[in-house]
Amino acid sequence: MFKLGKDVYVSSWNEDMKILENRRVTGVFENGIKNITKIYTKDRTKPIKTTKNHPFSVFKDGEIKWIEVDNLNIGDNICRYKGHNTNDSTIITNDSYDIILGMCLGDSSLIQNKQIKKSYRILTNHSIKQYDYMNFKKNIFDEISSYRNSLKSGYTGEEQCGFQTKSINISNEFYNSMYNGSKKFISSEISRWFTERTLAIWYMDDGSISKSNGTVTFSTNSMSYDEVNILSKILKIKFNLDGSIYKTSKGIILCLNRINSLKMFDIISKYIHPSMSYKLNSDINNFDNSLYRISYNKNLSTTEIVNIEDSESDYVYNIEVDGNHNYFVENILVHNCQNASIKQLMLWVTRLGTDSKAVMMGDTSQYDVRRRDSGYVDFIKMVDGMNDLFLFEFENKDIVRNKFLVEIANRYDKYRFENEEKFKKPLN
């Protein structure tokens, strides 16, 4: 129960910093009678009751997206609060997949979690001589990783070092691009996530250089010719590096001659950890540790939608939250598009890819925040007239309803406009 004169705080998500915050509730609003939808999730028996146009945060295609309830589907993974001392998976978004890809091309593996569906752990082993390098990779996932102790090589029996992450959520597309079931399998789809960081980690893990002639060899012995050929094509397309494929008694290997090796070193030297600088053919190492900083969502996990059903209409209320304009409802992260600031809308727009298509929807007649705090109308004015962007405004005649209900809605809109202060209950 909210009490006037008392500061009330709720858990909220800072999308810029990817951290959980306590944010002050600055207002409570009554939005009238609305159609209600019930959402049932895998981790709870009672449904979440919400309106059809309320945006929920969904982990999809490696990104956290805001999707209105009416567009949610059974099987979607909506974001939920993750406690500090729980076994819930941590969301890893696709801006970090290139690092995981480089590790998995080399000495790491993604292991499916048997207890938590659609979640994985990164497992890494290295020779004890490469402890500093292993520790550097562990620190990339510092808060969600732990050391693996008493490791020995299955081939030589020599002591090894390693780490593993806690359970992580990644996109199915990413996992399937390099795994067939539980077996590693390189497909051409990995090109989507293959970056300079990928190449650097892969080289540090599985690459070597001939000091006599300067050629580089990638130990792809466990891969098929087709898989190595895919990697060779990626090096050409992404970095203009010409590789050669050779069949040896130990398997298929991928090589770069001296000229292409030097070109590669120019590209990756800033990513090469000092403990691995001996793999460079010169003193051009200028390692920058900040290039490996990633921001994972350590306080967000997911829960799967198992059923969606319409329910009876009911009175609807909402709250205004300072700053982030999102909050957790029974651990589920929700938002309001028309309540977003210009900064929040730009954060969403700048996440669109080259071939992306998107629809932004909001009801400018309903504000759960002070109108001066919403940037939705200002954003519409700002982008009006841009090429490849279409603005459409629905009118009352577009409402598909009983004429009687349309008339009531029109009268209700007029009543709200004339009595706006009655619908606003600020908390001072």
C-alpha positions as CSV (number, residue, x, y, z in Angstrom):
1,M,0.0,0.0,0.0
2,F,1.4,3.4,-1.0
3,K,1.1,6.2,1.5
4,L,1.3,9.9,0.7
5,G,4.4,11.5,2.2
6,K,6.4,8.3,2.2
7,D,9.1,7.5,-0.3
8,V,8.6,4.1,-1.9
9,Y,11.3,2.4,-3.9
10,V,11.0,-0.5,-6.3
11,S,13.6,-2.6,-8.1
12,S,14.4,-1.3,-11.6
13,W,16.8,-2.1,-14.4
14,N,19.3,0.4,-15.7
15,E,19.6,-0.5,-19.4
16,D,22.7,1.6,-20.0
17,M,24.8,0.2,-17.2
18,K,23.1,-3.3,-17.1
19,I,22.6,-3.1,-13.4
20,L,19.8,-3.5,-10.9
21,E,18.8,-0.3,-9.0
22,N,16.3,0.8,-6.4
23,R,14.3,3.7,-8.0
24,R,11.7,5.9,-6.3
25,V,8.1,5.6,-7.2
26,T,6.9,9.1,-8.1
27,G,3.3,8.5,-8.9
28,V,0.4,6.0,-9.0
29,F,-2.1,6.1,-11.8
30,E,-5.6,4.6,-12.4
31,N,-6.0,3.7,-16.1
32,G,-9.6,2.6,-16.1
33,I,-11.1,-0.8,-17.1
34,K,-9.0,-2.7,-19.6
35,N,-9.0,-6.2,-21.1
36,I,-6.7,-8.5,-19.1
37,T,-4.3,-11.2,-20.3
38,K,-2.9,-13.9,-18.0
39,I,0.6,-15.1,-18.6
40,Y,1.8,-18.4,-17.1
41,T,5.5,-19.1,-16.7
42,K,7.4,-22.2,-16.0
43,D,8.7,-21.1,-12.5
44,R,5.4,-20.0,-11.0
45,T,1.9,-21.4,-10.5
46,K,0.0,-18.1,-10.4
47,P,-0.4,-16.1,-13.6
48,I,0.8,-12.6,-14.2
49,K,-2.1,-10.3,-15.0
50,T,-1.5,-7.5,-17.5
51,T,-2.9,-5.5,-20.4
52,K,-2.3,-6.6,-24.0
53,N,-0.3,-3.5,-24.8
54,H,2.1,-3.6,-21.9
55,P,5.7,-4.2,-23.0
56,F,7.6,-7.1,-21.3
57,S,11.3,-7.6,-21.6
58,V,12.1,-10.7,-23.6
59,F,15.5,-12.4,-24.3
60,K,15.4,-13.2,-28.0
61,D,18.0,-13.6,-30.8
62,G,20.7,-12.8,-28.3
63,E,19.2,-9.4,-27.3
64,I,16.8,-8.1,-24.6
65,K,13.8,-6.7,-26.4
66,W,10.7,-4.9,-25.3
67,I,7.6,-6.8,-26.7
68,E,4.0,-6.0,-26.1
69,V,2.0,-8.8,-24.4
70,D,-0.2,-9.2,-27.5
71,N,2.9,-10.2,-29.5
72,L,4.3,-12.7,-27.0
73,N,4.2,-16.4,-27.7
74,I,4.3,-19.6,-25.7
75,G,8.0,-20.6,-25.5
76,D,9.2,-17.0,-25.3
77,N,11.7,-16.3,-22.5
78,I,10.8,-13.2,-20.5
79,C,13.3,-11.6,-18.3
80,R,13.1,-12.0,-14.5
81,Y,15.0,-10.9,-11.5
82,K,17.9,-13.1,-10.6
83,G,18.8,-13.3,-6.9
84,H,22.4,-13.2,-5.8
85,N,22.4,-16.7,-4.2
86,T,20.4,-18.6,-6.8
87,N,21.2,-21.1,-9.5
88,D,19.3,-19.1,-12.2
89,S,21.2,-18.5,-15.4
90,T,22.8,-15.2,-16.3
91,I,21.8,-13.6,-19.6
92,I,24.7,-13.1,-22.0
93,T,23.8,-10.8,-25.0
94,N,25.2,-11.1,-28.5
95,D,27.8,-8.3,-28.0
96,S,29.9,-10.9,-26.1
97,Y,29.3,-13.9,-28.4
98,D,32.5,-13.2,-30.4
99,I,34.6,-13.9,-27.3
100,I,32.8,-17.1,-26.5
101,L,33.2,-18.2,-30.2
102,G,36.9,-17.6,-30.1
103,M,37.2,-19.7,-26.9
104,C,35.1,-22.5,-28.4
105,L,37.2,-22.6,-31.6
106,G,40.1,-23.2,-29.2
107,D,40.3,-24.8,-25.8
108,S,36.8,-24.1,-24.4
109,S,33.5,-25.9,-24.6
110,L,29.8,-25.0,-24.1
111,I,28.2,-27.6,-21.9
112,Q,24.5,-27.9,-21.7
113,N,23.0,-27.5,-18.2
114,K,20.9,-30.5,-17.4
115,Q,19.0,-28.8,-14.6
116,I,18.1,-25.6,-16.4
117,K,16.7,-25.8,-19.9
118,K,18.4,-23.7,-22.6
119,S,21.3,-22.8,-20.4
120,Y,25.0,-23.6,-20.7
121,R,28.4,-23.4,-18.9
122,I,31.7,-22.4,-20.5
123,L,34.4,-24.9,-19.5
124,T,38.1,-24.1,-20.2
125,N,41.2,-26.1,-19.6
126,H,44.9,-25.1,-20.2
127,S,48.3,-26.3,-19.4
128,I,49.5,-25.2,-16.0
129,K,52.2,-23.2,-17.9
130,Q,49.4,-21.0,-19.3
131,Y,47.9,-20.1,-16.0
132,D,48.2,-16.4,-16.5
133,Y,46.4,-16.7,-19.9
134,M,43.7,-18.9,-18.4
135,N,43.3,-16.4,-15.5
136,F,42.9,-13.5,-18.0
137,K,40.1,-15.4,-19.8
138,K,38.4,-16.2,-16.5
139,N,38.4,-12.6,-15.4
140,I,36.4,-11.7,-18.5
141,F,33.5,-13.5,-16.8
142,D,34.8,-12.7,-13.3
143,E,31.6,-12.4,-11.3
144,I,30.0,-15.5,-12.8
145,S,33.0,-17.9,-13.0
146,S,35.1,-20.1,-10.7
147,Y,38.3,-22.0,-10.9
148,R,38.4,-25.7,-11.7
149,N,40.8,-27.6,-9.5
150,S,42.9,-30.8,-9.6
151,L,42.8,-31.0,-13.4
152,K,45.0,-33.3,-15.5
153,S,45.4,-33.8,-19.2
154,G,43.6,-36.9,-20.5
155,Y,46.5,-37.4,-23.0
156,T,49.7,-36.8,-21.0
157,G,48.5,-36.8,-17.4
158,E,50.2,-33.4,-16.9
159,E,48.7,-30.9,-14.5
160,Q,46.2,-28.4,-16.0
161,C,44.4,-25.3,-14.9
162,G,40.9,-24.1,-15.9
163,F,37.7,-22.3,-15.0
164,Q,34.0,-22.7,-15.6
165,T,31.2,-20.1,-15.7
166,K,27.9,-20.4,-13.9
167,S,24.9,-21.1,-16.0
168,I,24.4,-18.6,-18.9
169,N,21.6,-17.9,-21.3
170,I,22.7,-17.5,-24.9
171,S,20.6,-17.5,-28.1
172,N,19.8,-20.8,-29.8
173,E,21.1,-19.5,-33.1
174,F,24.5,-18.9,-31.6
175,Y,24.7,-22.3,-30.0
176,N,23.5,-24.1,-33.1
177,S,26.1,-22.3,-35.3
178,M,28.9,-24.3,-33.7
179,Y,27.2,-27.3,-32.0
180,N,25.2,-30.1,-33.4
181,G,23.5,-31.4,-30.3
182,S,26.3,-31.6,-27.8
183,K,29.1,-32.1,-30.4
184,K,31.1,-29.2,-31.8
185,F,30.3,-28.5,-35.4
186,I,31.5,-25.4,-37.3
187,S,28.9,-23.9,-39.7
188,S,29.1,-20.9,-41.9
189,E,26.7,-19.1,-39.5
190,I,29.6,-18.4,-37.1
191,S,30.6,-15.6,-39.5
192,R,27.9,-13.5,-38.0
193,W,29.8,-13.3,-34.7
194,F,33.4,-13.6,-35.9
195,T,35.4,-10.5,-35.0
196,E,39.0,-9.4,-34.4
197,R,38.5,-10.6,-30.8
198,T,37.4,-14.0,-32.0
199,L,40.5,-14.3,-34.2
200,A,42.8,-13.2,-31.4
201,I,41.5,-15.7,-28.9
202,W,41.4,-18.5,-31.4
203,Y,45.0,-17.8,-32.3
204,M,46.2,-17.6,-28.7
205,D,44.4,-20.9,-28.0
206,D,45.3,-23.0,-31.1
207,G,47.7,-21.0,-33.2
208,S,51.5,-21.2,-33.5
209,I,54.2,-19.5,-35.5
210,S,57.3,-20.8,-37.2
211,K,60.3,-18.7,-36.1
212,S,62.2,-19.9,-39.2
213,N,59.8,-18.7,-41.9
214,G,57.1,-16.7,-40.1
215,T,54.2,-18.9,-41.2
216,V,51.2,-19.3,-38.8
217,T,49.5,-22.7,-38.3
218,F,46.1,-23.2,-36.7
219,S,45.7,-26.6,-35.1
220,T,42.4,-27.6,-36.7
221,N,43.2,-31.3,-36.5
222,S,39.9,-32.3,-35.0
223,M,37.8,-30.5,-37.7
224,S,36.7,-31.8,-41.0
225,Y,37.9,-30.3,-44.3
226,D,34.6,-28.6,-44.8
227,E,34.8,-27.0,-41.4
228,V,38.3,-25.7,-41.9
229,N,37.3,-24.4,-45.4
230,I,34.5,-22.4,-43.7
231,L,37.1,-20.8,-41.4
232,S,39.4,-20.1,-44.3
233,K,36.6,-18.3,-46.2
234,I,35.8,-16.3,-43.1
235,L,39.4,-15.1,-42.8
236,K,39.3,-14.0,-46.4
237,I,35.9,-12.3,-46.3
238,K,36.4,-10.6,-42.9
239,F,40.1,-9.7,-42.8
240,N,41.3,-10.3,-46.4
241,L,43.7,-13.0,-45.2
242,D,44.5,-15.8,-47.6
243,G,44.9,-19.2,-45.9
244,S,46.0,-22.6,-47.2
245,I,44.5,-25.9,-46.1
246,Y,46.8,-29.0,-45.7
247,K,46.1,-32.6,-44.9
248,T,48.6,-34.1,-42.5
249,S,48.9,-37.4,-40.7
250,K,47.3,-35.8,-37.6
251,G,44.5,-34.1,-39.5
252,I,43.6,-31.0,-41.4
253,I,45.5,-27.8,-40.6
254,L,45.0,-24.2,-41.7
255,C,48.1,-22.1,-42.5
256,L,48.9,-18.5,-43.3
257,N,52.2,-17.6,-45.1
258,R,54.5,-14.9,-43.8
259,I,52.8,-12.0,-45.6
260,N,49.3,-13.0,-44.4
261,S,50.7,-13.7,-40.9
262,L,52.0,-10.2,-40.6
263,K,48.7,-8.8,-41.8
264,M,47.0,-10.8,-39.1
265,F,49.3,-9.6,-36.4
266,D,48.6,-6.0,-37.3
267,I,44.9,-6.8,-36.8
268,I,45.1,-8.8,-33.5
269,S,48.2,-7.6,-31.7
270,K,46.3,-5.2,-29.4
271,Y,44.1,-8.2,-28.3
272,I,47.1,-10.6,-27.5
273,H,47.6,-11.1,-23.8
274,P,51.3,-10.5,-22.7
275,S,51.7,-14.1,-21.7
276,M,51.0,-15.1,-25.3
277,S,53.1,-12.4,-27.0
278,Y,55.7,-15.0,-27.9
279,K,53.2,-16.1,-30.6
280,L,53.8,-12.7,-32.4
281,N,56.7,-12.5,-34.8
282,S,57.9,-9.1,-33.6
283,D,57.6,-6.7,-30.7
284,I,54.4,-5.1,-31.9
285,N,52.4,-6.3,-29.0
286,N,50.3,-3.4,-27.6
287,F,47.8,-5.2,-25.5
288,D,44.7,-3.3,-24.3
289,N,42.8,-5.2,-21.6
290,S,39.9,-2.8,-21.9
291,L,39.0,-4.3,-25.3
292,Y,37.8,-7.4,-23.4
293,R,35.4,-5.7,-21.1
294,I,31.9,-7.1,-21.5
295,S,28.7,-6.2,-19.7
296,Y,26.6,-9.2,-18.9
297,N,23.3,-9.0,-17.1
298,K,24.2,-10.6,-13.8
299,N,20.9,-9.7,-12.1
300,L,18.7,-10.9,-15.0
301,S,17.6,-14.4,-15.8
302,T,14.8,-15.8,-17.9
303,T,11.6,-17.8,-17.4
304,E,9.7,-19.5,-20.2
305,I,6.1,-18.7,-21.0
306,V,4.0,-21.9,-20.9
307,N,0.6,-20.5,-21.5
308,I,-1.2,-17.2,-22.5
309,E,-4.9,-16.7,-22.1
310,D,-7.5,-13.9,-22.1
311,S,-9.2,-13.0,-18.9
312,E,-12.0,-10.8,-17.7
313,S,-11.7,-7.0,-17.8
314,D,-10.6,-5.3,-14.7
315,Y,-9.4,-2.0,-13.3
316,V,-5.8,-1.2,-14.3
317,Y,-3.2,0.7,-12.3
318,N,0.3,1.7,-13.0
319,I,3.2,3.4,-11.3
320,E,5.7,6.1,-12.4
321,V,9.3,5.1,-11.6
322,D,12.0,7.7,-11.5
323,G,14.7,7.5,-14.2
324,N,14.5,4.1,-15.8
325,H,10.7,3.9,-16.3
326,N,10.7,0.2,-15.8
327,Y,10.2,-2.1,-12.8
328,F,9.7,-5.7,-11.7
329,V,6.2,-7.0,-11.2
330,E,6.5,-10.2,-9.2
331,N,10.1,-10.5,-10.4
332,I,9.2,-9.9,-14.1
333,L,10.7,-6.8,-15.9
334,V,8.1,-4.6,-17.5
335,H,8.0,-1.2,-19.3
336,N,5.8,1.4,-20.9
337,C,6.8,2.6,-24.4
338,Q,4.8,5.9,-24.3
339,N,6.4,6.6,-21.0
340,A,10.0,6.4,-22.4
341,S,12.4,9.3,-22.5
342,I,14.2,10.4,-25.7
343,K,17.3,8.8,-24.3
344,Q,15.6,5.4,-23.7
345,L,14.0,5.5,-27.2
346,M,17.4,6.2,-28.8
347,L,18.9,3.3,-26.8
348,W,16.4,1.0,-28.4
349,V,16.7,2.5,-31.9
350,T,20.5,2.3,-32.0
351,R,20.3,-1.5,-31.3
352,L,18.7,-2.1,-34.7
353,G,20.9,-3.9,-37.3
354,T,21.4,-3.2,-41.0
355,D,18.5,-5.3,-42.2
356,S,16.3,-4.9,-39.2
357,K,12.6,-3.9,-39.3
358,A,10.9,-2.6,-36.3
359,V,7.6,-1.2,-35.2
360,M,7.3,1.3,-32.2
361,M,3.9,1.6,-30.7
362,G,2.5,3.8,-28.0
363,D,-0.8,5.3,-26.9
364,T,-0.2,9.1,-26.6
365,S,-3.6,9.4,-24.9
366,Q,-2.3,7.4,-21.9
367,Y,0.6,8.4,-19.8
368,D,1.7,6.7,-16.6
369,V,4.4,9.4,-16.1
370,R,4.2,13.2,-16.2
371,R,3.8,14.2,-19.8
372,R,6.9,16.4,-19.6
373,D,8.9,13.3,-18.7
374,S,7.8,11.4,-21.7
375,G,9.8,11.8,-24.9
376,Y,7.5,9.7,-27.2
377,V,5.7,12.6,-28.9
378,D,8.9,14.6,-29.2
379,F,10.6,11.6,-30.7
380,I,7.8,11.3,-33.3
381,K,8.3,14.9,-34.3
382,M,12.0,14.5,-34.5
383,V,11.9,11.6,-37.0
384,D,9.0,12.9,-39.0
385,G,9.9,13.1,-42.7
386,M,12.8,10.7,-42.6
387,N,13.2,8.3,-45.6
388,D,12.4,4.6,-45.0
389,L,10.3,5.6,-41.9
390,F,6.5,5.7,-41.9
391,L,4.3,7.2,-39.2
392,F,0.7,6.2,-38.8
393,E,-1.8,7.5,-36.3
394,F,-4.9,5.5,-35.5
395,E,-8.1,7.3,-35.1
396,N,-11.4,6.5,-33.2
397,K,-12.9,5.2,-36.5
398,D,-10.1,2.5,-36.6
399,I,-11.3,0.9,-33.4
400,V,-13.0,-2.4,-34.1
401,R,-15.6,-2.4,-31.3
402,N,-19.2,-2.3,-30.6
403,K,-20.5,1.2,-31.5
404,F,-21.8,1.5,-27.9
405,L,-18.3,0.9,-26.5
406,V,-16.7,3.4,-28.9
407,E,-19.2,6.1,-27.7
408,I,-18.3,5.3,-24.1
409,A,-14.6,5.4,-24.9
410,N,-15.0,8.8,-26.5
411,R,-16.9,10.2,-23.5
412,Y,-14.3,8.7,-21.2
413,D,-11.5,10.4,-23.1
414,K,-13.3,13.7,-22.8
415,Y,-13.9,13.1,-19.1
416,R,-10.2,12.3,-18.5
417,F,-9.1,15.4,-20.4
418,E,-11.4,17.7,-18.4
419,N,-10.5,16.0,-15.1
420,E,-6.9,15.1,-15.6
421,E,-5.8,15.9,-12.0
422,K,-8.2,13.3,-10.6
423,F,-6.3,10.5,-12.3
424,K,-2.9,11.6,-11.0
425,K,-1.8,10.6,-7.5
426,P,1.7,11.8,-7.0
427,L,3.8,10.6,-4.1
428,N,5.5,13.5,-2.3
